[in-house]
Each structure stands twice: as structure tokens, then as C-alpha cells.
């Protein structure tokens, strides 16, 4: 349309996602979103609604980009739960080592600030963590361990993943992150073997 400024919506969401990822929801201002996307406040509101609506789109983008990677890693070894978890952590650590993205994890960053989120956004973050847990639980299913043990292992893997994100965020070296992941994989292997 003439007189209407065109922009790449996906690129704007990616840029906004980066700001939320780096600063967290509470510390992300409309000015910082405007600076990152190159859009004025009016254009931001016109394209995305309010800050929370844009945040929701950023969470969805993060889940679609990175959730797909985690799912692919977990599915890479369908009959070998330990190798699936190793592949999952390898994908996580590769993303954390990528200098082109912020440290940590947008979902973990958001969960840590859940008190500042609306009920809807808080529920969305919790559902994303639950979805990750379910993907991990599914990857462990081809094991002789009982259901309760597998549920506990899935929760353990999610907890380690979230801890890795926090450690990454505070600048822990890659070698320490990889050591934590190795120990987590060994714990999973021992638990599955012992069952």
C-alpha cells in the first residue's frame, strides 16, 4: 500500500526476541524494542499490539526455532534413550556456545521473572517448560525403567538444562557446562541401567 511503511515482521520479532532474551521482560522497554526493531512506538503497537503481545510472539518464535532443534536431537536415537539425552545436551551446549545469540535461555530468563509476567504469559512459560519435559520423557520411554523413574529422570534433565542456562548466563566457561552435561548423562545412564 502506498504511504504505508513496509517491514519484515519475522525480522522484527527476531530482534525483539533478542532484547527480551538479553534483558528479560521486566527490563525491556518500548524504547529498547523500538531501537532494536527500527520501528516507532506507533508501528510496534500497530504491528504487534502491546509489549506483552510482542513478548508472546517472541516466546513462540523461540520455541519454534529452538524447540525444533531439541526435538530433532531427542528423536535422533529412537531406541537409545541415553544417546537421545546426550544429543539433547549437545544441541543445548552448541546453542549456548553460539556467540551470535545471547547467553542463557529466553524461557529460563522469563521463568526467573515470572512474578513480573501476566498470568497468561506466566502460564505460557510454564507450558513451554512442561512441553520440554514431555519431549524428554517421550525420548526416555524406550527403556526398561518404571514410569515413576522415567518421570523423575525427565524432570531431572529439565532441571539440569535450566541450570545450564543460568550458568551460561553468568558466564561459566564452556568446559564447566559440558562437565555438568556429562555428569547428567551419566546419571541418566546409571538410572536406566539400574532399573
C-alpha positions in Angstrom: 0.0 0.0 0.0 1.3 3.4 -0.8 2.2 5.6 2.1 2.5 2.6 4.4 6.0 1.7 5.6 6.7 -2.0 5.0 9.0 -4.1 7.2 9.9 -7.7 7.7 7.7 -8.9 10.6 9.8 -12.0 11.2 13.0 -10.0 11.4 11.3 -7.6 13.9 10.1 -10.5 16.1 13.7 -11.9 16.0 15.2 -8.6 17.0 12.6 -8.1 19.8 13.2 -11.7 20.9 16.8 -10.9 21.4 16.0 -7.9 23.5 13.7 -9.9 25.8 16.3 -12.7 25.9 19.1 -10.3 26.9 17.1 -8.0 29.3 14.1 -10.1 30.5 10.5 -9.0 30.2 10.6 -6.5 33.2 13.7 -4.6 31.9 12.7 -4.5 28.3 11.2 -1.1 27.5 9.3 0.0 24.4 12.2 2.3 23.6 14.6 -0.6 23.6 12.2 -2.6 21.4 11.8 0.3 19.1 15.6 0.8 18.9 16.2 -3.0 18.2 13.5 -3.3 15.5 13.8 0.1 14.0 10.1 0.7 14.5 8.5 3.6 16.2 6.1 3.0 19.1 3.1 3.5 16.8 4.4 0.9 14.4 5.1 -1.5 17.2 1.6 -1.1 18.6 0.1 -1.3 15.1 2.0 -4.5 14.2 2.1 -6.4 17.5 -0.4 -4.8 19.8 1.2 -4.2 23.2 4.5 -5.2 24.8 3.0 -8.4 26.2 1.6 -9.5 22.8 5.0 -9.0 21.2 6.6 -10.9 24.1 4.2 -13.8 23.5 5.2 -13.8 19.8 8.8 -13.9 20.8 8.3 -16.8 23.1 6.5 -18.7 20.3 9.4 -17.9 17.9 11.9 -19.1 20.4 10.0 -22.3 21.0 9.6 -22.9 17.3 13.3 -22.3 16.4 15.0 -23.9 19.4 12.2 -26.4 20.4 12.5 -27.9 16.9 16.3 -28.4 17.4 15.8 -30.1 20.8 13.1 -32.3 19.4 15.3 -33.3 16.5 18.1 -34.1 18.8 15.9 -36.2 21.1 14.5 -38.1 18.1 17.9 -38.8 16.6 18.3 -42.1 18.5 14.8 -43.5 18.9 15.8 -46.8 20.6 18.6 -45.4 22.7 17.4 -43.1 25.5 20.9 -42.3 26.8 22.1 -41.3 23.4 19.0 -39.2 22.9 19.7 -37.3 26.1 23.4 -36.9 25.1 22.2 -35.5 21.7 19.8 -33.1 23.5 22.5 -31.7 25.7 24.9 -31.5 22.8 22.4 -29.4 20.9 21.8 -27.2 24.0 25.5 -26.7 24.5 26.1 -25.9 20.9 23.4 -23.2 21.1 24.9 -21.8 24.3 28.3 -21.7 22.7 27.0 -19.8 19.7 28.3 -16.2 20.0 25.6 -14.9 17.7 22.8 -15.4 20.3 22.5 -14.1 23.9 23.7 -16.2 26.8 21.2 -18.3 28.7 17.7 -19.1 27.5 14.7 -16.9 26.9 12.4 -19.4 28.6 14.6 -19.6 31.7 15.0 -15.9 31.8 11.3 -15.5 31.6 10.6 -18.2 34.3 13.0 -16.4 36.6 11.0 -13.2 36.2 7.6 -14.9 36.4 6.5 -12.6 39.2 6.6 -9.7 36.6 4.7 -11.6 33.9 0.9 -11.5 33.4 -1.0 -14.7 34.3 -1.2 -15.6 30.6 2.5 -15.1 29.9 3.4 -17.0 33.1 1.2 -19.9 32.1 2.7 -19.9 28.6 6.3 -20.1 30.0 5.2 -22.9 32.3 3.6 -24.8 29.4 6.8 -24.4 27.4 8.8 -26.0 30.2 6.2 -28.7 30.6 6.4 -29.4 26.8 10.2 -29.8 27.0 9.7 -32.2 29.9 7.2 -34.2 27.9 9.6 -34.4 24.9 12.4 -35.6 27.1 10.0 -38.1 28.8 9.0 -39.4 25.4 12.6 -39.9 24.5 13.2 -42.0 27.6 10.2 -44.2 27.1 12.1 -46.9 25.2 13.7 -48.1 28.5 13.0 -50.8 31.0 12.8 -48.3 33.8 9.4 -47.9 35.5 7.2 -44.9 34.7 7.9 -43.1 38.0 11.7 -43.4 37.5 11.3 -42.1 33.9 9.2 -39.2 35.1 11.8 -38.3 37.7 14.6 -38.6 35.1 12.7 -36.3 32.7 12.3 -33.7 35.5 16.0 -34.1 36.3 17.1 -33.5 32.7 14.9 -30.4 32.5 16.3 -29.1 35.8 19.9 -29.6 34.5 19.0 -27.9 31.3 17.6 -24.9 33.1 20.7 -24.8 35.4 23.0 -24.9 32.3 21.1 -21.8 31.0 21.7 -20.0 34.3 25.4 -20.9 34.4 25.7 -19.8 30.7 24.0 -16.5 31.6 26.6 -15.8 34.4 29.5 -16.6 32.1 30.5 -20.0 33.2 33.1 -21.5 30.8 32.0 -24.0 28.2 34.2 -26.7 29.8 32.2 -26.4 33.0 28.9 -26.6 31.2 30.0 -29.6 29.3 31.1 -31.3 32.5 27.7 -30.7 34.1 26.0 -32.2 31.0 28.4 -35.2 31.0 27.5 -35.9 34.7 23.8 -35.5 33.9 24.1 -38.1 31.0 26.0 -40.5 33.3 23.3 -40.1 35.9 20.6 -40.9 33.3 22.6 -43.9 32.0 23.1 -45.2 35.6 19.4 -44.8 36.5 18.3 -46.6 33.3 20.9 -49.4 33.8 19.9 -49.9 37.4 16.2 -50.4 36.6 
